[in-house]
């Protein structure tokens, strides 16, 4: 009699435990996916902010805030050539992106001025 | 800076030996030396890349 009661208890408690574990596992999966999503969005945000800022572009080319476009081009040419000869491709591409960034900024500035003229 | 970026800057594999790193650092540094028309910023990046490749710093995301 006592044995049957104990066996019954064990069976019931194991059922409860199994259900609890299943629930916990589901919850953990949910949390993991949520964390994964958050992680990815943060990663994406980082990627977006990875596009070069104008100040970084100026630092890369080693020009000041109010350097004329000719000076930027001169710096760019020498840096690009040097890195093509015996520098690294990565730095060369960084130099190119920096020039591109400053070019677009300069163009925007010019457009703004013409816009004012109209 | 990650080890991957450091390797890209020096034009090496991530598994390059210290000798290769030193040689590549000298080569890239000559091309980007501030005294020879290079920029300070790129030169500092090249030095940082060498340190990362030689394991002197663990990159900027270390807690210590």
Backbone of each chain as nested JSON, in Angstrom:
{
  "chains": [
    {"id": "A", "residues": [
      {"number": 1, "name": "UNK", "atoms": {"N": [0.829, -1.209, 0.0], "CA": [0.0, 0.0, 0.0], "C": [0.863, 1.259, 0.0]}},
      {"number": 2, "name": "UNK", "atoms": {"N": [1.77, 1.291, 0.986], "CA": [2.656, 2.458, 1.105], "C": [3.503, 2.584, -0.14]}},
      {"number": 3, "name": "UNK", "atoms": {"N": [3.963, 1.445, -0.651], "CA": [4.777, 1.44, -1.864], "C": [4.04, 2.061, -3.023]}},
      {"number": 4, "name": "UNK", "atoms": {"N": [2.74, 1.708, -3.178], "CA": [1.956, 2.251, -4.286], "C": [1.813, 3.759, -4.185]}},
      {"number": 5, "name": "UNK", "atoms": {"N": [1.597, 4.218, -2.927], "CA": [1.456, 5.662, -2.724], "C": [2.738, 6.38, -3.147]}},
      {"number": 6, "name": "UNK", "atoms": {"N": [3.876, 5.81, -2.735], "CA": [5.162, 6.438, -3.058], "C": [5.376, 6.459, -4.571]}},
      {"number": 7, "name": "UNK", "atoms": {"N": [5.069, 5.337, -5.227], "CA": [5.235, 5.27, -6.681], "C": [4.339, 6.293, -7.364]}},
      {"number": 8, "name": "UNK", "atoms": {"N": [3.086, 6.378, -6.888], "CA": [2.169, 7.383, -7.432], "C": [2.749, 8.779, -7.309]}},
      {"number": 9, "name": "UNK", "atoms": {"N": [3.272, 9.084, -6.125], "CA": [3.849, 10.408, -5.862], "C": [4.993, 10.697, -6.835]}},
      {"number": 10, "name": "UNK", "atoms": {"N": [5.859, 9.679, -6.998], "CA": [7.021, 9.869, -7.874], "C": [6.575, 10.138, -9.302]}},
      {"number": 11, "name": "UNK", "atoms": {"N": [5.589, 9.363, -9.769], "CA": [5.105, 9.537, -11.14], "C": [4.517, 10.927, -11.328]}},
      {"number": 12, "name": "UNK", "atoms": {"N": [3.701, 11.352, -10.337], "CA": [3.069, 12.668, -10.462], "C": [4.102, 13.79, -10.45]}},
      {"number": 13, "name": "UNK", "atoms": {"N": [5.03, 13.69, -9.479], "CA": [6.012, 14.777, -9.379], "C": [6.911, 14.817, -10.609]}},
      {"number": 14, "name": "UNK", "atoms": {"N": [7.2, 13.622, -11.176], "CA": [8.051, 13.641, -12.378], "C": [7.309, 14.283, -13.54]}},
      {"number": 15, "name": "UNK", "atoms": {"N": [5.987, 14.052, -13.599], "CA": [5.197, 14.714, -14.644], "C": [5.243, 16.22, -14.504]}},
      {"number": 16, "name": "UNK", "atoms": {"N": [5.072, 16.693, -13.264], "CA": [5.107, 18.144, -13.01], "C": [6.462, 18.714, -13.383]}},
      {"number": 17, "name": "UNK", "atoms": {"N": [7.507, 17.995, -12.983], "CA": [8.867, 18.461, -13.269], "C": [9.104, 18.558, -14.773]}},
      {"number": 18, "name": "UNK", "atoms": {"N": [8.641, 17.507, -15.493], "CA": [8.846, 17.487, -16.942], "C": [8.153, 18.681, -17.587]}},
      {"number": 19, "name": "UNK", "atoms": {"N": [6.908, 18.955, -17.133], "CA": [6.182, 20.093, -17.704], "C": [6.923, 21.401, -17.407]}},
      {"number": 20, "name": "UNK", "atoms": {"N": [7.404, 21.512, -16.129], "CA": [8.111, 22.736, -15.751], "C": [9.35, 22.93, -16.607]}},
      {"number": 21, "name": "UNK", "atoms": {"N": [10.074, 21.836, -16.844], "CA": [11.286, 21.936, -17.658], "C": [10.953, 22.361, -19.081]}},
      {"number": 22, "name": "UNK", "atoms": {"N": [9.878, 21.749, -19.619], "CA": [9.491, 22.09, -20.991], "C": [9.172, 23.581, -21.091]}},
      {"number": 23, "name": "UNK", "atoms": {"N": [8.421, 24.068, -20.066], "CA": [8.053, 25.483, -20.07], "C": [9.302, 26.372, -19.976]}},
      {"number": 24, "name": "UNK", "atoms": {"N": [10.206, 25.987, -19.076], "CA": [11.428, 26.765, -18.889], "C": [12.229, 26.798, -20.181]}},
      {"number": 25, "name": "UNK", "atoms": {"N": [12.265, 25.665, -20.858], "CA": [13.024, 25.582, -22.102], "C": [12.42, 26.516, -23.161]}},
      {"number": 26, "name": "UNK", "atoms": {"N": [11.067, 26.495, -23.227], "CA": [10.413, 27.371, -24.196], "C": [10.731, 28.838, -23.891]}},
      {"number": 27, "name": "UNK", "atoms": {"N": [10.638, 29.158, -22.577], "CA": [10.915, 30.539, -22.162], "C": [12.355, 30.929, -22.517]}},
      {"number": 28, "name": "UNK", "atoms": {"N": [13.272, 29.993, -22.274], "CA": [14.681, 30.278, -22.558], "C": [14.886, 30.529, -24.045]}},
      {"number": 29, "name": "UNK", "atoms": {"N": [14.204, 29.71, -24.868], "CA": [14.32, 29.89, -26.321], "C": [13.832, 31.275, -26.724]}},
      {"number": 30, "name": "UNK", "atoms": {"N": [12.679, 31.639, -26.122], "CA": [12.096, 32.952, -26.433], "C": [13.078, 34.066, -26.066]}},
      {"number": 31, "name": "UNK", "atoms": {"N": [13.622, 33.978, -24.843], "CA": [14.578, 34.986, -24.382], "C": [15.767, 35.065, -25.319]}},
      {"number": 32, "name": "UNK", "atoms": {"N": [16.261, 33.879, -25.702], "CA": [17.444, 33.841, -26.565], "C": [17.156, 34.538, -27.886]}},
      {"number": 33, "name": "UNK", "atoms": {"N": [15.983, 34.247, -28.455], "CA": [15.678, 34.853, -29.745], "C": [15.536, 36.363, -29.596]}},
      {"number": 34, "name": "UNK", "atoms": {"N": [14.914, 36.764, -28.459], "CA": [14.753, 38.204, -28.247], "C": [16.133, 38.856, -28.115]}},
      {"number": 35, "name": "UNK", "atoms": {"N": [16.993, 38.23, -27.309], "CA": [18.342, 38.773, -27.148], "C": [19.075, 38.809, -28.477]}},
      {"number": 36, "name": "UNK", "atoms": {"N": [18.882, 37.77, -29.262], "CA": [19.543, 37.71, -30.561], "C": [19.113, 38.873, -31.432]}},
      {"number": 37, "name": "UNK", "atoms": {"N": [17.816, 39.136, -31.429], "CA": [17.284, 40.245, -32.236], "C": [17.885, 41.557, -31.766]}},
      {"number": 38, "name": "UNK", "atoms": {"N": [17.906, 41.747, -30.429], "CA": [18.456, 42.989, -29.891], "C": [19.917, 43.125, -30.297]}},
      {"number": 39, "name": "UNK", "atoms": {"N": [20.626, 42.005, -30.179], "CA": [22.043, 42.004, -30.528], "C": [22.237, 42.445, -31.98]}},
      {"number": 40, "name": "UNK", "atoms": {"N": [21.376, 41.88, -32.847], "CA": [21.523, 42.169, -34.269], "C": [21.23, 43.632, -34.574]}},
      {"number": 41, "name": "UNK", "atoms": {"N": [20.184, 44.165, -33.911], "CA": [19.872, 45.571, -34.179], "C": [21.025, 46.453, -33.736]}},
      {"number": 42, "name": "UNK", "atoms": {"N": [21.618, 46.127, -32.578], "CA": [22.757, 46.924, -32.116], "C": [23.878, 46.839, -33.127]}},
      {"number": 43, "name": "UNK", "atoms": {"N": [24.092, 45.61, -33.631], "CA": [25.137, 45.394, -34.623], "C": [24.891, 46.251, -35.862]}},
      {"number": 44, "name": "UNK", "atoms": {"N": [23.611, 46.232, -36.313], "CA": [23.267, 47.013, -37.498], "C": [23.493, 48.5, -37.264]}},
      {"number": 45, "name": "UNK", "atoms": {"N": [23.111, 48.96, -36.069], "CA": [23.301, 50.365, -35.763], "C": [24.777, 50.72, -35.821]}},
      {"number": 46, "name": "UNK", "atoms": {"N": [25.601, 49.821, -35.28], "CA": [27.038, 50.047, -35.315], "C": [27.506, 50.162, -36.763]}},
      {"number": 47, "name": "UNK", "atoms": {"N": [26.966, 49.276, -37.617], "CA": [27.365, 49.268, -39.016], "C": [27.008, 50.603, -39.665]}},
      {"number": 48, "name": "UNK", "atoms": {"N": [25.804, 51.111, -39.323], "CA": [25.376, 52.376, -39.909], "C": [26.326, 53.491, -39.488]}},
      {"number": 49, "name": "UNK", "atoms": {"N": [26.688, 53.504, -38.187], "CA": [27.551, 54.579, -37.722], "C": [28.991, 54.371, -38.167]}},
      {"number": 50, "name": "UNK", "atoms": {"N": [29.247, 53.219, -38.815], "CA": [30.614, 52.958, -39.285], "C": [30.939, 53.755, -40.536]}},
      {"number": 51, "name": "UNK", "atoms": {"N": [29.924, 54.278, -41.222], "CA": [30.253, 55.101, -42.379], "C": [31.058, 56.3, -41.89]}},
      {"number": 52, "name": "UNK", "atoms": {"N": [32.032, 56.662, -42.683], "CA": [33.029, 57.635, -42.264], "C": [32.41, 59.008, -41.993]}},
      {"number": 53, "name": "UNK", "atoms": {"N": [32.827, 59.615, -40.905], "CA": [32.392, 60.988, -40.658], "C": [33.345, 61.93, -41.388]}},
      {"number": 54, "name": "UNK", "atoms": {"N": [32.889, 63.176, -41.523], "CA": [33.719, 64.126, -42.257], "C": [35.023, 64.404, -41.509]}},
      {"number": 55, "name": "UNK", "atoms": {"N": [34.921, 64.472, -40.164], "CA": [36.138, 64.773, -39.4], "C": [37.139, 63.63, -39.526]}},
      {"number": 56, "name": "UNK", "atoms": {"N": [36.615, 62.387, -39.562], "CA": [37.53, 61.26, -39.725], "C": [38.183, 61.305, -41.107]}},
      {"number": 57, "name": "UNK", "atoms": {"N": [37.378, 61.663, -42.112], "CA": [37.926, 61.76, -43.462], "C": [39.05, 62.788, -43.512]}},
      {"number": 58, "name": "UNK", "atoms": {"N": [38.83, 63.926, -42.818], "CA": [39.865, 64.964, -42.804], "C": [41.115, 64.477, -42.082]}},
      {"number": 59, "name": "UNK", "atoms": {"N": [40.905, 63.721, -40.991], "CA": [42.056, 63.182, -40.262], "C": [42.856, 62.232, -41.136]}},
      {"number": 60, "name": "UNK", "atoms": {"N": [42.129, 61.388, -41.875], "CA": [42.815, 60.392, -42.707], "C": [43.679, 61.074, -43.743]}},
      {"number": 61, "name": "UNK", "atoms": {"N": [43.147, 62.117, -44.367], "CA": [43.923, 62.809, -45.397], "C": [44.879, 63.834, -44.79]}},
      {"number": 62, "name": "UNK", "atoms": {"N": [44.747, 64.08, -43.481], "CA": [45.644, 65.018, -42.828], "C": [45.472, 66.442, -43.296]}},
      {"number": 63, "name": "UNK", "atoms": {"N": [44.205, 66.862, -43.49], "CA": [43.949, 68.245, -43.892], "C": [43.092, 68.921, -42.818]}},
      {"number": 64, "name": "UNK", "atoms": {"N": [43.189, 70.243, -42.747], "CA": [42.438, 70.989, -41.748], "C": [41.039, 71.289, -42.267]}},
      {"number": 65, "name": "UNK", "atoms": {"N": [40.253, 71.872, -41.348], "CA": [38.84, 72.15, -41.624], "C": [38.647, 73.001, -42.877]}},
      {"number": 66, "name": "UNK", "atoms": {"N": [39.519, 74.013, -43.039], "CA": [39.299, 74.956, -44.152], "C": [40.37, 74.836, -45.231]}},
      {"number": 67, "name": "UNK", "atoms": {"N": [40.853, 73.607, -45.427], "CA": [41.835, 73.393, -46.495], "C": [41.124, 73.478, -47.852]}},
      {"number": 68, "name": "UNK", "atoms": {"N": [41.768, 74.118, -48.835], "CA": [41.144, 74.202, -50.165], "C": [41.096, 72.822, -50.822]}},
      {"number": 69, "name": "UNK", "atoms": {"N": [40.216, 72.678, -51.781], "CA": [40.009, 71.389, -52.448], "C": [41.287, 70.903, -53.135]}},
      {"number": 70, "name": "UNK", "atoms": {"N": [42.103, 71.869, -53.655], "CA": [43.332, 71.474, -54.347], "C": [44.284, 70.772, -53.388]}},
      {"number": 71, "name": "UNK", "atoms": {"N": [44.337, 71.308, -52.137], "CA": [45.248, 70.702, -51.159], "C": [44.789, 69.287, -50.819]}},
      {"number": 72, "name": "UNK", "atoms": {"N": [43.477, 69.121, -50.677], "CA": [42.928, 67.794, -50.384], "C": [43.306, 66.826, -51.503]}},
      {"number": 73, "name": "UNK", "atoms": {"N": [43.143, 67.298, -52.743], "CA": [43.448, 66.439, -53.896], "C": [44.927, 66.06, -53.931]}},
      {"number": 74, "name": "UNK", "atoms": {"N": [45.787, 67.069, -53.596], "CA": [47.229, 66.81, -53.617], "C": [47.578, 65.74, -52.588]}},
      {"number": 75, "name": "UNK", "atoms": {"N": [47.034, 65.914, -51.375], "CA": [47.263, 64.943, -50.298], "C": [46.77, 63.565, -50.715]}},
      {"number": 76, "name": "UNK", "atoms": {"N": [45.577, 63.568, -51.282], "CA": [44.971, 62.299, -51.695], "C": [45.84, 61.603, -52.723]}},
      {"number": 77, "name": "UNK", "atoms": {"N": [46.311, 62.364, -53.717], "CA": [47.121, 61.745, -54.778], "C": [48.377, 61.102, -54.202]}},
      {"number": 78, "name": "UNK", "atoms": {"N": [49.074, 61.853, -53.317], "CA": [50.331, 61.301, -52.798], "C": [50.066, 60.079, -51.918]}},
      {"number": 79, "name": "UNK", "atoms": {"N": [49.028, 60.162, -51.071], "CA": [48.719, 59.022, -50.195], "C": [48.291, 57.81, -51.011]}},
      {"number": 80, "name": "UNK", "atoms": {"N": [47.486, 58.064, -52.036], "CA": [46.981, 56.959, -52.859], "C": [48.136, 56.283, -53.588]}},
      {"number": 81, "name": "UNK", "atoms": {"N": [49.037, 57.101, -54.151], "CA": [50.185, 56.55, -54.891], "C": [51.098, 55.757, -53.964]}},
      {"number": 82, "name": "UNK", "atoms": {"N": [51.415, 56.363, -52.791], "CA": [52.304, 55.685, -51.844], "C": [51.758, 54.329, -51.438]}},
      {"number": 83, "name": "UNK", "atoms": {"N": [50.444, 54.285, -51.181], "CA": [49.871, 53.019, -50.736], "C": [49.712, 52.022, -51.875]}},
      {"number": 84, "name": "UNK", "atoms": {"N": [49.66, 52.556, -53.103], "CA": [49.604, 51.639, -54.242], "C": [50.965, 50.983, -54.432]}},
      {"number": 85, "name": "UNK", "atoms": {"N": [52.037, 51.775, -54.19], "CA": [53.4, 51.261, -54.408], "C": [53.77, 50.235, -53.343]}},
      {"number": 86, "name": "UNK", "atoms": {"N": [53.833, 50.674, -52.085], "CA": [54.251, 49.701, -51.073], "C": [53.488, 49.822, -49.759]}},
      {"number": 87, "name": "UNK", "atoms": {"N": [52.305, 50.361, -49.832], "CA": [51.482, 50.395, -48.634], "C": [50.518, 49.234, -48.652]}},
      {"number": 88, "name": "UNK", "atoms": {"N": [49.356, 49.423, -48.02], "CA": [48.366, 48.336, -48.012], "C": [47.118, 48.759, -48.77]}},
      {"number": 89, "name": "UNK", "atoms": {"N": [46.484, 47.774, -49.338], "CA": [45.269, 48.017, -50.115], "C": [44.165, 48.601, -49.237]}},
      {"number": 90, "name": "UNK", "atoms": {"N": [44.108, 48.127, -47.997], "CA": [43.07, 48.581, -47.066], "C": [43.191, 50.077, -46.806]}},
      {"number": 91, "name": "UNK", "atoms": {"N": [44.428, 50.53, -46.515], "CA": [44.619, 51.957, -46.252], "C": [44.349, 52.77, -47.508]}},
      {"number": 92, "name": "UNK", "atoms": {"N": [44.721, 52.2, -48.653], "CA": [44.462, 52.886, -49.92], "C": [42.96, 53.097, -50.107]}},
      {"number": 93, "name": "UNK", "atoms": {"N": [42.191, 52.059, -49.804], "CA": [40.743, 52.211, -49.966], "C": [40.179, 53.192, -48.951]}},
      {"number": 94, "name": "UNK", "atoms": {"N": [40.788, 53.221, -47.74], "CA": [40.348, 54.203, -46.746], "C": [40.606, 55.621, -47.251]}},
      {"number": 95, "name": "UNK", "atoms": {"N": [41.769, 55.814, -47.855], "CA": [42.119, 57.126, -48.399], "C": [41.116, 57.518, -49.478]}},
      {"number": 96, "name": "UNK", "atoms": {"N": [40.788, 56.547, -50.323], "CA": [39.839, 56.823, -51.399], "C": [38.472, 57.199, -50.843]}},
      {"number": 97, "name": "UNK", "atoms": {"N": [38.011, 56.425, -49.833], "CA": [36.705, 56.732, -49.228], "C": [36.711, 58.101, -48.572]}},
      {"number": 98, "name": "UNK", "atoms": {"N": [37.846, 58.451, -47.957], "CA": [37.945, 59.764, -47.304], "C": [37.8, 60.867, -48.338]}},
      {"number": 99, "name": "UNK", "atoms": {"N": [38.487, 60.698, -49.476], "CA": [38.377, 61.712, -50.541], "C": [36.933, 61.794, -51.037]}},
      {"number": 100, "name": "UNK", "atoms": {"N": [36.329, 60.607, -51.218], "CA": [34.951, 60.554, -51.7], "C": [34.014, 61.293, -50.742]}},
      {"number": 101, "name": "UNK", "atoms": {"N": [34.252, 61.063, -49.445], "CA": [33.412, 61.687, -48.413], "C": [33.544, 63.207, -48.475]}},
      {"number": 102, "name": "UNK", "atoms": {"N": [34.781, 63.693, -48.579], "CA": [34.997, 65.141, -48.606], "C": [34.465, 65.736, -49.904]}},
      {"number": 103, "name": "UNK", "atoms": {"N": [34.564, 64.955, -50.969], "CA": [34.058, 65.407, -52.267], "C": [32.555, 65.648, -52.194]}},
      {"number": 104, "name": "UNK", "atoms": {"N": [31.854, 64.671, -51.585], "CA": [30.397, 64.817, -51.499], "C": [30.041, 66.003, -50.603]}},
      {"number": 105, "name": "UNK", "atoms": {"N": [30.832, 66.186, -49.515], "CA": [30.572, 67.321, -48.629], "C": [30.799, 68.637, -49.367]}},
      {"number": 106, "name": "UNK", "atoms": {"N": [31.891, 68.681, -50.156], "CA": [32.2, 69.902, -50.902], "C": [31.102, 70.188, -51.926]}},
      {"number": 107, "name": "UNK", "atoms": {"N": [30.648, 69.118, -52.578], "CA": [29.61, 69.276, -53.59], "C": [28.329, 69.817, -52.971]}},
      {"number": 108, "name": "UNK", "atoms": {"N": [27.997, 69.241, -51.798], "CA": [26.79, 69.687, -51.103], "C": [26.899, 71.167, -50.767]}},
      {"number": 109, "name": "UNK", "atoms": {"N": [28.091, 71.567, -50.293], "CA": [28.311, 72.97, -49.962], "C": [28.116, 73.852, -51.181]}},
      {"number": 110, "name": "UNK", "atoms": {"N": [28.662, 73.424, -52.321], "CA": [28.544, 74.201, -53.557], "C": [27.078, 74.314, -53.972]}},
      {"number": 111, "name": "UNK", "atoms": {"N": [26.368, 73.179, -53.859], "CA": [24.95, 73.2, -54.211], "C": [24.178, 74.175, -53.339]}},
      {"number": 112, "name": "UNK", "atoms": {"N": [24.539, 74.155, -52.04], "CA": [23.865, 75.074, -51.114], "C": [24.066, 76.506, -51.528]}},
      {"number": 113, "name": "UNK", "atoms": {"N": [25.3, 76.827, -51.949], "CA": [25.603, 78.206, -52.346], "C": [24.803, 78.581, -53.597]}},
      {"number": 114, "name": "UNK", "atoms": {"N": [24.797, 77.682, -54.609], "CA": [24.036, 77.978, -55.827], "C": [22.555, 78.099, -55.499]}},
      {"number": 115, "name": "UNK", "atoms": {"N": [22.105, 77.242, -54.555], "CA": [20.697, 77.321, -54.16], "C": [20.369, 78.695, -53.603]}},
      {"number": 116, "name": "UNK", "atoms": {"N": [21.309, 79.251, -52.81], "CA": [21.103, 80.589, -52.258], "C": [21.057, 81.633, -53.374]}},
      {"number": 117, "name": "UNK", "atoms": {"N": [21.919, 81.43, -54.398], "CA": [21.982, 82.4, -55.506], "C": [20.654, 82.458, -56.265]}},
      {"number": 118, "name": "UNK", "atoms": {"N": [20.03, 81.281, -56.399], "CA": [18.739, 81.261, -57.112], "C": [17.719, 81.941, -56.223]}}
    ]},
    {"id": "B", "residues": [
      {"number": 1, "name": "UNK", "atoms": {"N": [40.276, 48.278, -32.154], "CA": [40.608, 47.659, -33.445], "C": [40.647, 46.137, -33.292]}},
      {"number": 2, "name": "UNK", "atoms": {"N": [40.018, 45.467, -34.213], "CA": [40.039, 44.01, -34.153], "C": [41.298, 43.495, -34.852]}},
      {"number": 3, "name": "UNK", "atoms": {"N": [41.602, 42.237, -34.568], "CA": [42.768, 41.622, -35.199], "C": [42.591, 41.563, -36.718]}},
      {"number": 4, "name": "UNK", "atoms": {"N": [41.328, 41.374, -37.131], "CA": [41.013, 41.314, -38.553], "C": [41.361, 42.624, -39.253]}},
      {"number": 5, "name": "UNK", "atoms": {"N": [40.938, 43.735, -38.617], "CA": [41.221, 45.039, -39.224], "C": [42.724, 45.311, -39.228]}},
      {"number": 6, "name": "UNK", "atoms": {"N": [43.386, 44.923, -38.129], "CA": [44.83, 45.128, -38.052], "C": [45.541, 44.388, -39.183]}},
      {"number": 7, "name": "UNK", "atoms": {"N": [45.099, 43.157, -39.437], "CA": [45.709, 42.364, -40.507], "C": [45.464, 43.018, -41.861]}},
      {"number": 8, "name": "UNK", "atoms": {"N": [44.271, 43.565, -42.042], "CA": [43.96, 44.244, -43.308], "C": [44.851, 45.47, -43.501]}},
      {"number": 9, "name": "UNK", "atoms": {"N": [45.036, 46.23, -42.416], "CA": [45.84, 47.45, -42.526], "C": [47.262, 47.115, -42.946]}},
      {"number": 10, "name": "UNK", "atoms": {"N": [47.82, 46.056, -42.362], "CA": [49.196, 45.695, -42.686], "C": [49.281, 44.822, -43.936]}},
      {"number": 11, "name": "UNK", "atoms": {"N": [48.13, 44.438, -44.485], "CA": [48.143, 43.595, -45.676], "C": [48.655, 42.191, -45.395]}},
      {"number": 12, "name": "UNK", "atoms": {"N": [48.24, 41.637, -44.25], "CA": [48.724, 40.313, -43.832], "C": [47.552, 39.385, -43.572]}},
      {"number": 13, "name": "UNK", "atoms": {"N": [47.892, 38.1, -43.349], "CA": [46.895, 37.18, -42.815], "C": [46.834, 37.378, -41.314]}},
      {"number": 14, "name": "UNK", "atoms": {"N": [45.694, 36.973, -40.721], "CA": [45.575, 37.123, -39.268], "C": [46.565, 36.237, -38.527]}},
      {"number": 15, "name": "UNK", "atoms": {"N": [47.068, 35.209, -39.208], "CA": [47.962, 34.254, -38.551], "C": [49.437, 34.544, -38.835]}},
      {"number": 16, "name": "UNK", "atoms": {"N": [49.747, 35.778, -39.279], "CA": [51.116, 36.096, -39.683], "C": [52.069, 36.017, -38.486]}},
      {"number": 17, "name": "UNK", "atoms": {"N": [53.313, 35.657, -38.762], "CA": [54.311, 35.563, -37.692], "C": [54.785, 36.958, -37.305]}},
      {"number": 18, "name": "UNK", "atoms": {"N": [55.328, 37.107, -36.087], "CA": [55.816, 38.424, -35.646], "C": [56.832, 39.03, -36.609]}},
      {"number": 19, "name": "UNK", "atoms": {"N": [57.687, 38.215, -37.196], "CA": [58.667, 38.741, -38.144], "C": [57.986, 39.376, -39.349]}},
      {"number": 20, "name": "UNK", "atoms": {"N": [56.987, 38.667, -39.867], "CA": [56.228, 39.186, -41.018], "C": [55.528, 40.487, -40.646]}},
      {"number": 21, "name": "UNK", "atoms": {"N": [54.986, 40.515, -39.418], "CA": [54.279, 41.717, -38.964], "C": [55.234, 42.895, -38.929]}},
      {"number": 22, "name": "UNK", "atoms": {"N": [56.436, 42.664, -38.377], "CA": [57.405, 43.762, -38.273], "C": [57.814, 44.259, -39.655]}},
      {"number": 23, "name": "UNK", "atoms": {"N": [58.029, 43.321, -40.564], "CA": [58.441, 43.687, -41.916], "C": [57.338, 44.493, -42.618]}},
      {"number": 24, "name": "UNK", "atoms": {"N": [56.097, 44.003, -42.503], "CA": [54.968, 44.681, -43.139], "C": [54.758, 46.054, -42.512]}},
      {"number": 25, "name": "UNK", "atoms": {"N": [54.944, 46.131, -41.185], "CA": [54.773, 47.411, -40.496], "C": [55.778, 48.426, -41.032]}},
      {"number": 26, "name": "UNK", "atoms": {"N": [57.021, 47.992, -41.21], "CA": [58.042, 48.916, -41.711], "C": [57.66, 49.412, -43.107]}},
      {"number": 27, "name": "UNK", "atoms": {"N": [57.214, 48.472, -43.936], "CA": [56.874, 48.801, -45.329], "C": [55.709, 49.807, -45.39]}},
      {"number": 28, "name": "UNK", "atoms": {"N": [54.647, 49.502, -44.621], "CA": [53.471, 50.376, -44.658], "C": [53.775, 51.715, -43.996]}},
      {"number": 29, "name": "UNK", "atoms": {"N": [54.62, 51.675, -42.967], "CA": [54.966, 52.902, -42.247], "C": [55.773, 53.833, -43.147]}},
      {"number": 30, "name": "UNK", "atoms": {"N": [56.662, 53.276, -43.944], "CA": [57.444, 54.102, -44.883], "C": [56.495, 54.787, -45.862]}},
      {"number": 31, "name": "UNK", "atoms": {"N": [55.485, 54.066, -46.309], "CA": [54.548, 54.629, -47.281], "C": [53.674, 55.712, -46.653]}},
      {"number": 32, "name": "UNK", "atoms": {"N": [53.442, 55.618, -45.349], "CA": [52.504, 56.549, -44.712], "C": [53.164, 57.418, -43.644]}},
      {"number": 33, "name": "UNK", "atoms": {"N": [54.481, 57.584, -43.722], "CA": [55.133, 58.349, -42.656], "C": [54.765, 59.826, -42.741]}},
      {"number": 34, "name": "UNK", "atoms": {"N": [54.426, 60.43, -41.583], "CA": [54.015, 61.847, -41.599], "C": [55.09, 62.764, -42.174]}},
      {"number": 35, "name": "UNK", "atoms": {"N": [56.368, 62.418, -41.983], "CA": [57.435, 63.264, -42.514], "C": [57.502, 63.217, -44.033]}},
      {"number": 36, "name": "UNK", "atoms": {"N": [56.923, 62.181, -44.624], "CA": [57.001, 62.025, -46.082], "C": [55.643, 62.233, -46.733]}},
      {"number": 37, "name": "UNK", "atoms": {"N": [54.849, 63.119, -46.145], "CA": [53.574, 63.455, -46.764], "C": [52.415, 62.585, -46.347]}},
      {"number": 38, "name": "UNK", "atoms": {"N": [52.645, 61.661, -45.424], "CA": [51.542, 60.839, -44.923], "C": [50.764, 61.59, -43.867]}},
      {"number": 39, "name": "UNK", "atoms": {"N": [49.709, 60.983, -43.349], "CA": [48.943, 61.664, -42.309], "C": [49.205, 61.018, -40.95]}},
      {"number": 40, "name": "UNK", "atoms": {"N": [49.15, 61.873, -39.898], "CA": [49.393, 61.394, -38.539], "C": [48.403, 60.29, -38.162]}},
      {"number": 41, "name": "UNK", "atoms": {"N": [47.173, 60.49, -38.593], "CA": [46.104, 59.574, -38.212], "C": [46.379, 58.175, -38.753]}},
      {"number": 42, "name": "UNK", "atoms": {"N": [46.738, 58.097, -40.04], "CA": [47.004, 56.786, -40.639], "C": [48.233, 56.151, -40.007]}},
      {"number": 43, "name": "UNK", "atoms": {"N": [49.254, 56.983, -39.706], "CA": [50.465, 56.443, -39.087], "C": [50.144, 55.841, -37.721]}},
      {"number": 44, "name": "UNK", "atoms": {"N": [49.288, 56.542, -36.956], "CA": [48.932, 56.006, -35.636], "C": [48.137, 54.716, -35.776]}},
      {"number": 45, "name": "UNK", "atoms": {"N": [47.309, 54.664, -36.825], "CA": [46.542, 53.429, -37.058], "C": [47.473, 52.269, -37.407]}},
      {"number": 46, "name": "UNK", "atoms": {"N": [48.503, 52.573, -38.196], "CA": [49.456, 51.523, -38.58], "C": [50.168, 50.993, -37.338]}},
      {"number": 47, "name": "UNK", "atoms": {"N": [50.566, 51.933, -36.452], "CA": [51.226, 51.496, -35.218], "C": [50.291, 50.665, -34.355]}},
      {"number": 48, "name": "UNK", "atoms": {"N": [49.037, 51.097, -34.276], "CA": [48.055, 50.356, -33.481], "C": [47.872, 48.951, -34.054]}},
      {"number": 49, "name": "UNK", "atoms": {"N": [47.839, 48.882, -35.394], "CA": [47.661, 47.575, -36.041], "C": [48.82, 46.649, -35.7]}},
      {"number": 50, "name": "UNK", "atoms": {"N": [50.042, 47.204, -35.661], "CA": [51.202, 46.373, -35.323], "C": [51.072, 45.855, -33.893]}},
      {"number": 51, "name": "UNK", "atoms": {"N": [50.683, 46.766, -32.977], "CA": [50.535, 46.349, -31.58], "C": [49.494, 45.252, -31.429]}},
      {"number": 52, "name": "UNK", "atoms": {"N": [48.38, 45.411, -32.157], "CA": [47.325, 44.391, -32.061], "C": [47.835, 43.054, -32.597]}},
      {"number": 53, "name": "UNK", "atoms": {"N": [48.556, 43.116, -33.727], "CA": [49.04, 41.865, -34.331], "C": [50.079, 41.182, -33.453]}},
      {"number": 54, "name": "UNK", "atoms": {"N": [50.872, 41.992, -32.719], "CA": [51.887, 41.395, -31.852], "C": [51.331, 41.081, -30.463]}},
      {"number": 55, "name": "UNK", "atoms": {"N": [50.038, 41.34, -30.274], "CA": [49.407, 40.985, -28.997], "C": [49.754, 41.903, -27.856]}},
      {"number": 56, "name": "UNK", "atoms": {"N": [50.25, 43.127, -28.165], "CA": [50.582, 44.051, -27.071], "C": [49.331, 44.674, -26.49]}},
      {"number": 57, "name": "UNK", "atoms": {"N": [48.321, 44.886, -27.333], "CA": [47.031, 45.341, -26.835], "C": [45.984, 44.397, -27.374]}},
      {"number": 58, "name": "UNK", "atoms": {"N": [44.924, 44.248, -26.611], "CA": [43.881, 43.319, -27.026], "C": [42.777, 44.02, -27.795]}},
      {"number": 59, "name": "UNK", "atoms": {"N": [43.045, 45.225, -28.292], "CA": [41.992, 45.982, -28.952], "C": [41.266, 46.837, -27.936]}},
      {"number": 60, "name": "UNK", "atoms": {"N": [40.393, 47.692, -28.418], "CA": [39.776, 48.675, -27.528], "C": [38.617, 48.107, -26.735]}},
      {"number": 61, "name": "UNK", "atoms": {"N": [38.138, 46.877, -27.098], "CA": [36.98, 46.367, -26.37], "C": [37.368, 45.48, -25.198]}},
      {"number": 62, "name": "UNK", "atoms": {"N": [38.601, 45.593, -24.746], "CA": [39.0, 44.866, -23.546], "C": [38.508, 45.62, -22.322]}},
      {"number": 63, "name": "UNK", "atoms": {"N": [38.11, 44.853, -21.286], "CA": [37.588, 45.494, -20.088], "C": [38.713, 46.073, -19.249]}},
      {"number": 64, "name": "UNK", "atoms": {"N": [39.946, 45.646, -19.484], "CA": [41.049, 46.075, -18.628], "C": [42.014, 47.013, -19.334]}}
    ]}
  ]
}
